[in-house]
Amino acid sequence: MQLTTLFNDDSAVSPVIGVILMVAITVILAAVIGTFVLGLGDQVSETSPQASFSFDYNSTSGDLMITHESGTAINADSVTISGPVDENGDTWADIDGSATDISAGSSITVTSNTTPFASGETVRVVWTSESGSSSSTLQSWTYNG
């Protein structure tokens, strides 16, 4: 057997590489199709935004000012205020009629049902995805009076 013939003979390499590539392509296609069939691709795009809110309470009037301090801009129709306030369940857009997006510096004022808040009562800023399938509390404030 000649040594040069051994190094130049690559007839068995092509079929092996071809089979490996075909298996890899099949696995990748199965994974992509599986994520769409199971709906996992939709959940990835519906992660809650990262935002920070501050709360400023006026005990005399019962007004609570909620201000978006920092973070991503959020659609005002996706954020609701929940708690013992007159605006319970209303969206940010409903409370501030001109708001379309909530960005840093945006603020609204809500009024407590009972002036002052009772100790331990909590007001939450809640984000809900456009499809309504997921929601999360972005920030909460508890009255300790």
C-alpha positions as CSV (number, residue, x, y, z in Angstrom):
1,M,0.0,0.0,0.0
2,Q,1.4,3.4,-1.0
3,L,1.3,6.2,1.5
4,T,0.4,8.9,-1.0
5,T,-2.7,6.9,-2.1
6,L,-3.8,6.7,1.5
7,F,-3.7,10.5,2.0
8,N,-5.4,11.3,-1.3
9,D,-8.2,8.8,-1.0
10,D,-11.2,10.7,0.5
11,S,-14.0,8.7,-1.0
12,A,-15.5,7.8,2.5
13,V,-15.4,11.4,3.8
14,S,-18.2,12.9,1.7
15,P,-21.0,10.4,2.6
16,V,-20.2,10.7,6.3
17,I,-20.2,14.5,6.3
18,G,-23.4,14.5,4.2
19,V,-25.2,12.3,6.7
20,I,-24.1,14.5,9.6
21,L,-25.3,17.6,7.9
22,M,-28.6,16.1,7.0
23,V,-29.2,15.0,10.7
24,A,-28.2,18.5,11.9
25,I,-30.6,20.2,9.5
26,T,-33.4,17.9,10.6
27,V,-32.8,18.5,14.3
28,I,-32.7,22.3,13.8
29,L,-35.9,22.3,11.7
30,A,-37.7,20.1,14.3
31,A,-36.7,22.6,17.1
32,V,-37.9,25.6,15.1
33,I,-41.2,24.0,14.1
34,G,-41.7,22.8,17.7
35,T,-41.3,26.3,19.2
36,F,-43.9,27.7,16.9
37,V,-46.3,24.8,17.4
38,L,-46.1,25.0,21.2
39,G,-46.3,28.8,21.1
40,L,-43.0,29.3,22.9
41,G,-42.1,32.0,20.4
42,D,-45.0,34.2,21.5
43,Q,-44.0,34.1,25.1
44,V,-40.5,35.3,24.5
45,S,-41.7,38.7,23.0
46,E,-44.1,39.3,25.9
47,T,-41.6,39.8,28.7
48,S,-42.5,42.6,31.2
49,P,-40.7,45.9,30.7
50,Q,-38.1,47.0,33.1
51,A,-39.2,50.3,34.7
52,S,-38.9,52.1,38.0
53,F,-41.7,54.2,39.5
54,S,-41.7,56.6,42.5
55,F,-44.7,57.5,44.7
56,D,-45.3,60.8,46.4
57,Y,-48.3,60.8,48.8
58,N,-50.1,63.9,50.1
59,S,-51.9,62.8,53.3
60,T,-54.0,66.0,53.4
61,S,-55.7,65.7,50.1
62,G,-55.3,61.9,49.8
63,D,-53.6,62.3,46.4
64,L,-50.8,59.8,45.4
65,M,-48.6,61.0,42.5
66,I,-47.0,58.1,40.6
67,T,-44.0,59.0,38.4
68,H,-42.1,56.9,35.9
69,E,-38.5,57.4,37.1
70,S,-36.4,55.3,34.6
71,G,-36.6,52.3,32.3
72,T,-38.1,51.5,29.0
73,A,-41.1,53.4,27.6
74,I,-44.3,51.5,28.0
75,N,-47.6,51.7,26.2
76,A,-50.1,53.6,28.4
77,D,-52.9,51.2,27.6
78,S,-50.9,48.3,29.0
79,V,-50.5,49.7,32.5
80,T,-53.2,49.7,35.2
81,I,-53.4,51.1,38.7
82,S,-54.8,48.8,41.3
83,G,-55.5,49.3,45.0
84,P,-57.8,51.3,47.3
85,V,-58.0,54.3,44.9
86,D,-60.8,55.9,43.0
87,E,-59.1,54.9,39.8
88,N,-58.8,51.2,40.7
89,G,-58.4,49.1,37.5
90,D,-58.1,52.1,35.2
91,T,-55.3,52.2,32.7
92,W,-52.7,55.0,32.7
93,A,-54.2,56.2,29.4
94,D,-57.7,56.5,31.0
95,I,-56.3,58.5,34.0
96,D,-54.2,60.8,31.9
97,G,-56.3,61.2,28.7
98,S,-53.4,62.5,26.6
99,A,-50.9,59.8,27.4
100,T,-50.0,57.2,24.7
101,D,-46.6,56.1,26.1
102,I,-45.2,56.2,29.6
103,S,-41.6,57.4,29.6
104,A,-39.2,58.7,32.2
105,G,-40.8,61.8,33.8
106,S,-44.4,60.9,33.0
107,S,-46.7,61.1,36.1
108,I,-50.3,60.7,37.1
109,T,-52.2,61.4,40.3
110,V,-54.7,59.0,41.8
111,T,-56.9,59.6,44.9
112,S,-57.4,57.3,47.8
113,N,-60.8,55.9,48.6
114,T,-60.4,56.9,52.2
115,T,-58.3,59.9,53.3
116,P,-55.8,59.0,54.5
117,F,-54.9,55.5,53.4
118,A,-55.3,52.8,56.1
119,S,-52.0,51.4,57.3
120,G,-50.9,48.5,55.1
121,E,-52.9,49.4,52.0
122,T,-51.0,48.9,48.8
123,V,-51.2,50.6,45.4
124,R,-49.7,48.7,42.5
125,V,-48.6,49.6,39.0
126,V,-49.5,46.5,36.9
127,W,-48.4,45.8,33.3
128,T,-50.4,43.5,31.1
129,S,-49.2,42.1,27.8
130,E,-51.1,43.0,24.6
131,S,-52.5,39.5,24.3
132,G,-53.6,39.5,27.9
133,S,-51.8,36.2,28.6
134,S,-49.4,37.6,31.1
135,S,-49.1,40.4,33.6
136,S,-46.7,41.5,36.3
137,T,-46.5,44.2,39.0
138,L,-43.9,46.7,38.0
139,Q,-43.9,48.6,41.3
140,S,-45.9,48.8,44.5
141,W,-46.3,51.3,47.3
142,T,-47.6,50.5,50.8
143,Y,-48.9,53.1,53.2
144,N,-47.3,52.8,56.6
145,G,-49.2,55.4,58.6
